[in-house]
Amino acid sequence: MGDLNIGLLLIMIIGGAAGLLSTIFLVISLPATIVWKIYRKITKGIPLMY
C-alpha cells in the first residue's frame, strides 16, 4: 500500500458506504411502500395508484 494515496482510499470508503446505504434504503422502502398501499386499499378502499 505504498503508493496508494490515503485521500483516495478515504474517497473510496465514503463512496462505497454511500452506495451501500442507498441500496439498503431502496431494498427496504420499495417493498414497504407496496405493502402500505395494499394495506390502505384493503382497509380504506383507497386506489393503489393514488
Secondary structure in CASP SS format (residue, H / E / C, confidence):
PFRMAT SS
TARGET T0000
AUTHOR 0000-0000-0000
METHOD secondary structure of the structure
MODEL  1
M C 1.00
G C 1.00
D C 1.00
L C 1.00
N C 1.00
I H 1.00
G H 1.00
L H 1.00
L H 1.00
L H 1.00
I H 1.00
M H 1.00
I H 1.00
I H 1.00
G H 1.00
G H 1.00
A H 1.00
A H 1.00
G H 1.00
L H 1.00
L H 1.00
S H 1.00
T H 1.00
I H 1.00
F H 1.00
L H 1.00
V H 1.00
I H 1.00
S H 1.00
L H 1.00
P H 1.00
A H 1.00
T H 1.00
I H 1.00
V H 1.00
W H 1.00
K H 1.00
I H 1.00
Y H 1.00
R H 1.00
K H 1.00
I H 1.00
T H 1.00
K H 1.00
G C 1.00
I C 1.00
P C 1.00
L C 1.00
M C 1.00
Y C 1.00
END
